[in-house]
């Protein structure tokens, strides 16, 4: 959520800032703005899209240093006044900010008493006035920012410029990501690598508590104690082309269609045909350590949490270790008991999800062993964890997660295979799972070929005011993810329940006006699932069955038949039709598929 871009160098800053902000649109926002330094600060900002901002930036808006922002409202409604950047009263200091200043009201009252004039409702404007109060007495903008931040309680990723120091930008991080981009006699900063890859692939990630000064000829980083820190640049694999739609109508459809390739990348080089085990060198654990854990706890938010539920099932089935998944946002607040023989696994596509990062930090503080399953190399969660698995799924631009979800489920299959084979999983079962994993990319292509049929079904069911999703055991997290996709991009209300729970309350909702999507794999629970369909149909409910066979018309109105894999891996394939169902329902309803209302791609505040 929210986006920051900063530039200092020999080129006109405004086009670079606008391009960078456009690359960050997928993160979710409601207003945009920028400031250029050139004999004073020149600012333009609007409620609306980056295109609306570009329309009000004049052609002669020149300057070689500037900062830009896309805002997702936290303090104050979307408006021109509340849009970032924010200026100090004397218009000397400009600030853009991601995060939440928790003591903003207290600071605002003190600053107003000292004569500061506020023009917005935001917490961010407090920062501009605070820094302006200290900059006169400071030897540098860096010192002024550090002094001001000592009074701040909360999270922030900020970029600051001073009209009287036109050659530098100061950025700082605490709980909200900031990435530096190193160019040829130019420097960039952003909240996401997406804004940088057109200009450079050499990046530096700031740690919490760090501050950096950017000049055209380089950068200097400082820790919380004001001492310089040494940072080694990292080369990112993603390129600007990865952020294009590639001829698809929406990023979401592109990313759904990329899943055969992204799953293949997640698997590449990780399957051992000799011992039928997964090679996961990034775990930083030998076989003895892998055998020492008596429990696995998985944490994540949203779709990451649901993929964690699939992962927990895989670990219990293949490794025979008790495993469960829990929302990271709940885990961090319930004072969890951290056990030395429990392996903790944190999931995040961006690697910056704030609740998950905070949970990881709490686990580390209590001595827990934490692995990360993340997509973004060098991200905060990846750096905090003891080891982990990179997904290599490429950048995911659409707010709704698809390819990262499936790649995460595949990564859990690899982890479960690894843990199982160092324990009691037989070579025959190891071979079976390896072969099943290798079949996945081709089978995903077969599911994607069903898109015309699924589109017809989406058009048929899109007019429902509410839908139920049900599944048992392996099918239940698939149902949860299917409901999540439908409601977040189509705005159709959807609920997911274990099929066995229908009689314990939710069956009261069943009727002709509430269709049910039932996940029915060919496994040991097939007969029980078919009985559930009969109960729904007996109450006049419409049923769309997603499974491995065509259902009796008495039990289901419609069916989507997907190829079989090994029963442990079937949930991955059963998820794909639900992604397409949600996508085409959203298109039929005219929704903004890639940027659903009220949501953001990377949730970096509570």
Secondary structure in CASP SS format (residue, H / E / C, confidence):
PFRMAT SS
TARGET T0000
AUTHOR 0000-0000-0000
METHOD secondary structure of the structure
MODEL  1
X C 1.00
X C 1.00
X E 1.00
X E 1.00
X E 1.00
X E 1.00
X E 1.00
X E 1.00
X C 1.00
X C 1.00
X C 1.00
X C 1.00
X H 1.00
X H 1.00
X H 1.00
X H 1.00
X H 1.00
X H 1.00
X H 1.00
X H 1.00
X H 1.00
X H 1.00
X H 1.00
X C 1.00
X H 1.00
X H 1.00
X H 1.00
X C 1.00
X C 1.00
X C 1.00
X E 1.00
X E 1.00
X E 1.00
X E 1.00
X E 1.00
X E 1.00
X E 1.00
X C 1.00
X C 1.00
X C 1.00
X E 1.00
X E 1.00
X E 1.00
X E 1.00
X E 1.00
X E 1.00
X E 1.00
X C 1.00
X C 1.00
X H 1.00
X H 1.00
X H 1.00
X H 1.00
X H 1.00
X H 1.00
X H 1.00
X C 1.00
X C 1.00
X C 1.00
X C 1.00
X C 1.00
X C 1.00
X C 1.00
X C 1.00
X E 1.00
X E 1.00
X E 1.00
X E 1.00
X E 1.00
X E 1.00
X E 1.00
X C 1.00
X C 1.00
X C 1.00
X C 1.00
X C 1.00
X C 1.00
X C 1.00
X C 1.00
X C 1.00
X C 1.00
X C 1.00
X C 1.00
X C 1.00
X C 1.00
X E 1.00
X E 1.00
X C 1.00
X C 1.00
X C 1.00
X C 1.00
X C 1.00
X E 1.00
X E 1.00
X E 1.00
X E 1.00
X E 1.00
X E 1.00
X C 1.00
X C 1.00
X E 1.00
X C 1.00
X C 1.00
X H 1.00
X H 1.00
X H 1.00
X H 1.00
X H 1.00
X H 1.00
X H 1.00
X H 1.00
X H 1.00
X H 1.00
X C 1.00
X C 1.00
X C 1.00
X C 1.00
X C 1.00
X C 1.00
X C 1.00
X C 1.00
X C 1.00
X C 1.00
X H 1.00
X H 1.00
X H 1.00
X H 1.00
X H 1.00
X H 1.00
X H 1.00
X H 1.00
X H 1.00
X H 1.00
X H 1.00
X H 1.00
X C 1.00
X C 1.00
X C 1.00
X C 1.00
X C 1.00
X H 1.00
X H 1.00
X H 1.00
X H 1.00
X H 1.00
X H 1.00
X H 1.00
X H 1.00
X H 1.00
X C 1.00
X C 1.00
X C 1.00
X C 1.00
X E 1.00
X C 1.00
X E 1.00
X E 1.00
X E 1.00
X E 1.00
X E 1.00
X E 1.00
X E 1.00
X C 1.00
X C 1.00
X E 1.00
X E 1.00
X E 1.00
X E 1.00
X E 1.00
X E 1.00
X E 1.00
X E 1.00
X E 1.00
X E 1.00
X E 1.00
X C 1.00
X C 1.00
X C 1.00
X E 1.00
X E 1.00
X E 1.00
X E 1.00
X C 1.00
X C 1.00
X C 1.00
X C 1.00
X E 1.00
X E 1.00
X E 1.00
X E 1.00
X C 1.00
X C 1.00
X H 1.00
X H 1.00
X H 1.00
X C 1.00
X C 1.00
X C 1.00
X C 1.00
X C 1.00
X C 1.00
X E 1.00
X E 1.00
X E 1.00
X E 1.00
X C 1.00
X C 1.00
X C 1.00
X C 1.00
X C 1.00
X E 1.00
X E 1.00
X E 1.00
X E 1.00
X E 1.00
X C 1.00
X C 1.00
X E 1.00
X E 1.00
X E 1.00
X E 1.00
X E 1.00
X C 1.00
X C 1.00
X C 1.00
X C 1.00
X C 1.00
X E 1.00
X E 1.00
X C 1.00
X C 1.00
X C 1.00
X C 1.00
X E 1.00
X E 1.00
X C 1.00
X C 1.00
X C 1.00
X C 1.00
X H 1.00
X H 1.00
X H 1.00
X H 1.00
X C 1.00
X C 1.00
X C 1.00
X C 1.00
X C 1.00
X C 1.00
X C 1.00
X H 1.00
X H 1.00
X H 1.00
X H 1.00
X H 1.00
X H 1.00
X H 1.00
X C 1.00
X H 1.00
X H 1.00
X H 1.00
X H 1.00
X H 1.00
X H 1.00
X H 1.00
X H 1.00
X H 1.00
X C 1.00
X C 1.00
X C 1.00
X E 1.00
X E 1.00
X C 1.00
X C 1.00
X C 1.00
X C 1.00
X E 1.00
X E 1.00
X C 1.00
X C 1.00
X H 1.00
X H 1.00
X H 1.00
X C 1.00
X C 1.00
X C 1.00
X H 1.00
X H 1.00
X H 1.00
X H 1.00
X H 1.00
X H 1.00
X C 1.00
X C 1.00
X E 1.00
X E 1.00
X E 1.00
X E 1.00
X E 1.00
X E 1.00
X C 1.00
X C 1.00
X H 1.00
X H 1.00
X H 1.00
X H 1.00
X H 1.00
X H 1.00
X H 1.00
X H 1.00
X H 1.00
X H 1.00
X H 1.00
X H 1.00
X H 1.00
X H 1.00
X H 1.00
X H 1.00
X H 1.00
X C 1.00
X C 1.00
X E 1.00
X E 1.00
X E 1.00
X E 1.00
X E 1.00
X E 1.00
X H 1.00
X H 1.00
X H 1.00
X H 1.00
X C 1.00
X C 1.00
X C 1.00
X C 1.00
X C 1.00
X C 1.00
X C 1.00
X C 1.00
X C 1.00
X C 1.00
X E 1.00
X E 1.00
X E 1.00
X E 1.00
X E 1.00
X E 1.00
X E 1.00
X C 1.00
X C 1.00
X C 1.00
X C 1.00
X C 1.00
X H 1.00
X H 1.00
X H 1.00
X H 1.00
X H 1.00
X H 1.00
X H 1.00
X H 1.00
X H 1.00
X H 1.00
X H 1.00
X H 1.00
X C 1.00
X C 1.00
X C 1.00
X E 1.00
X E 1.00
X E 1.00
X E 1.00
X E 1.00
X E 1.00
X C 1.00
X C 1.00
X C 1.00
X C 1.00
X C 1.00
X H 1.00
X H 1.00
X H 1.00
X H 1.00
X H 1.00
X C 1.00
X C 1.00
X E 1.00
X E 1.00
X E 1.00
X E 1.00
X C 1.00
X C 1.00
X C 1.00
X C 1.00
X C 1.00
X C 1.00
X C 1.00
X C 1.00
X C 1.00
X C 1.00
X C 1.00
X C 1.00
X H 1.00
X H 1.00
X H 1.00
X H 1.00
X H 1.00
X H 1.00
X H 1.00
X H 1.00
X H 1.00
X H 1.00
X H 1.00
X H 1.00
X H 1.00
X H 1.00
X H 1.00
X H 1.00
X H 1.00
X H 1.00
X H 1.00
X C 1.00
X C 1.00
X C 1.00
X C 1.00
X C 1.00
X H 1.00
X H 1.00
X H 1.00
X H 1.00
X H 1.00
X H 1.00
X H 1.00
X H 1.00
X H 1.00
X H 1.00
X H 1.00
X H 1.00
X H 1.00
X H 1.00
X H 1.00
X H 1.00
X H 1.00
X H 1.00
X H 1.00
X H 1.00
X H 1.00
X H 1.00
X C 1.00
X C 1.00
X H 1.00
X H 1.00
X H 1.00
X H 1.00
X H 1.00
X H 1.00
X H 1.00
X H 1.00
X H 1.00
X H 1.00
X H 1.00
X C 1.00
X C 1.00
X C 1.00
X C 1.00
X E 1.00
X E 1.00
X E 1.00
X E 1.00
X E 1.00
X E 1.00
X C 1.00
X C 1.00
X H 1.00
X H 1.00
X H 1.00
X H 1.00
X H 1.00
X H 1.00
X H 1.00
X H 1.00
X H 1.00
X H 1.00
X H 1.00
X H 1.00
X H 1.00
X H 1.00
X H 1.00
X H 1.00
X H 1.00
X C 1.00
X C 1.00
X E 1.00
X E 1.00
X E 1.00
X E 1.00
X E 1.00
X E 1.00
X H 1.00
X H 1.00
X H 1.00
X H 1.00
X H 1.00
X H 1.00
X C 1.00
X H 1.00
X H 1.00
X H 1.00
X H 1.00
X C 1.00
X E 1.00
X C 1.00
X C 1.00
X E 1.00
X E 1.00
X E 1.00
X E 1.00
X E 1.00
X E 1.00
X E 1.00
X C 1.00
X C 1.00
X C 1.00
X C 1.00
X C 1.00
X H 1.00
X H 1.00
X H 1.00
X H 1.00
X H 1.00
X H 1.00
X H 1.00
X H 1.00
X H 1.00
X H 1.00
X H 1.00
X H 1.00
X H 1.00
X C 1.00
X C 1.00
X C 1.00
X C 1.00
X E 1.00
X E 1.00
X E 1.00
X E 1.00
X E 1.00
X C 1.00
X C 1.00
X C 1.00
X C 1.00
X C 1.00
X C 1.00
X C 1.00
X C 1.00
X C 1.00
X C 1.00
X E 1.00
X E 1.00
X E 1.00
X E 1.00
X C 1.00
X C 1.00
X C 1.00
X C 1.00
X C 1.00
X C 1.00
X C 1.00
X C 1.00
X H 1.00
X H 1.00
X H 1.00
X H 1.00
X H 1.00
X H 1.00
X H 1.00
X H 1.00
X H 1.00
X H 1.00
X H 1.00
X H 1.00
X H 1.00
X H 1.00
X H 1.00
X H 1.00
X H 1.00
X H 1.00
X H 1.00
X C 1.00
X C 1.00
X C 1.00
X C 1.00
X C 1.00
X C 1.00
X C 1.00
X C 1.00
X C 1.00
X C 1.00
X C 1.00
X C 1.00
X C 1.00
X C 1.00
X C 1.00
X C 1.00
X C 1.00
X C 1.00
END
